[in-house]
Amino acid sequence: MRVTVTSMNEPGSLALIAGIISNYEANIDDVRMVSHSPDFHDIVFDLGVFDSKHLSAIIADLRQTPVVSNAERVNG
């Protein structure tokens, strides 16, 4: 399942986000970063998760992370 995360552009932010995903025992199958301003990146993750509930828990945790300004599932 695909998730887009908008994060602050600062050292360690990608590692922090990947660590949260790992804590849920989800697999990062693919990742792409797009810089849309000097201060923020959009990071697109393709995740291997157990089900939609599993993904929802990951997104909820990501949204509570200080370096993340938004996290959402990409439909389609």
Contacts in CASP RR format, 6 or more apart in sequence:
PFRMAT RR
TARGET T0000
AUTHOR 0000-0000-0000
METHOD contacts of the structure
MODEL  1
MRVTVTSMNEPGSLALIAGIISNYEANIDDVRMVSHSPDFHDIVFDLGVF
DSKHLSAIIADLRQTPVVSNAERVNG
1 46 0 8 1.000
1 47 0 8 1.000
1 48 0 8 1.000
1 49 0 8 1.000
1 52 0 8 1.000
1 55 0 8 1.000
1 73 0 8 1.000
2 44 0 8 1.000
2 45 0 8 1.000
2 46 0 8 1.000
2 47 0 8 1.000
2 73 0 8 1.000
2 74 0 8 1.000
2 76 0 8 1.000
3 44 0 8 1.000
3 45 0 8 1.000
3 47 0 8 1.000
3 55 0 8 1.000
3 58 0 8 1.000
3 59 0 8 1.000
3 62 0 8 1.000
3 71 0 8 1.000
3 72 0 8 1.000
3 73 0 8 1.000
3 74 0 8 1.000
4 42 0 8 1.000
4 43 0 8 1.000
4 44 0 8 1.000
4 45 0 8 1.000
4 70 0 8 1.000
4 71 0 8 1.000
4 72 0 8 1.000
4 74 0 8 1.000
5 17 0 8 1.000
5 42 0 8 1.000
5 43 0 8 1.000
5 44 0 8 1.000
5 45 0 8 1.000
5 62 0 8 1.000
5 68 0 8 1.000
5 70 0 8 1.000
5 71 0 8 1.000
6 40 0 8 1.000
6 41 0 8 1.000
6 42 0 8 1.000
6 43 0 8 1.000
6 68 0 8 1.000
6 69 0 8 1.000
6 70 0 8 1.000
6 71 0 8 1.000
7 13 0 8 1.000
7 14 0 8 1.000
7 17 0 8 1.000
7 40 0 8 1.000
7 41 0 8 1.000
7 43 0 8 1.000
7 67 0 8 1.000
7 68 0 8 1.000
7 69 0 8 1.000
8 39 0 8 1.000
8 40 0 8 1.000
8 67 0 8 1.000
8 68 0 8 1.000
8 69 0 8 1.000
9 35 0 8 1.000
9 37 0 8 1.000
9 38 0 8 1.000
9 39 0 8 1.000
9 40 0 8 1.000
9 41 0 8 1.000
10 67 0 8 1.000
12 67 0 8 1.000
13 41 0 8 1.000
13 67 0 8 1.000
14 33 0 8 1.000
14 43 0 8 1.000
16 65 0 8 1.000
16 67 0 8 1.000
17 43 0 8 1.000
17 62 0 8 1.000
17 65 0 8 1.000
17 67 0 8 1.000
17 68 0 8 1.000
18 28 0 8 1.000
20 58 0 8 1.000
20 61 0 8 1.000
20 62 0 8 1.000
20 65 0 8 1.000
21 28 0 8 1.000
21 45 0 8 1.000
21 47 0 8 1.000
21 58 0 8 1.000
21 62 0 8 1.000
23 61 0 8 1.000
24 49 0 8 1.000
24 54 0 8 1.000
24 57 0 8 1.000
24 58 0 8 1.000
24 61 0 8 1.000
26 47 0 8 1.000
26 48 0 8 1.000
26 49 0 8 1.000
26 54 0 8 1.000
26 55 0 8 1.000
26 58 0 8 1.000
27 47 0 8 1.000
27 48 0 8 1.000
28 45 0 8 1.000
28 46 0 8 1.000
28 47 0 8 1.000
28 48 0 8 1.000
29 46 0 8 1.000
29 47 0 8 1.000
29 48 0 8 1.000
30 44 0 8 1.000
30 45 0 8 1.000
30 46 0 8 1.000
31 43 0 8 1.000
31 44 0 8 1.000
31 45 0 8 1.000
31 46 0 8 1.000
32 43 0 8 1.000
32 44 0 8 1.000
33 41 0 8 1.000
33 42 0 8 1.000
33 43 0 8 1.000
33 44 0 8 1.000
34 41 0 8 1.000
34 42 0 8 1.000
34 43 0 8 1.000
34 44 0 8 1.000
35 41 0 8 1.000
36 42 0 8 1.000
40 69 0 8 1.000
44 74 0 8 1.000
47 55 0 8 1.000
47 58 0 8 1.000
49 55 0 8 1.000
49 58 0 8 1.000
55 73 0 8 1.000
59 71 0 8 1.000
59 72 0 8 1.000
59 73 0 8 1.000
62 68 0 8 1.000
62 71 0 8 1.000
63 70 0 8 1.000
63 71 0 8 1.000
END
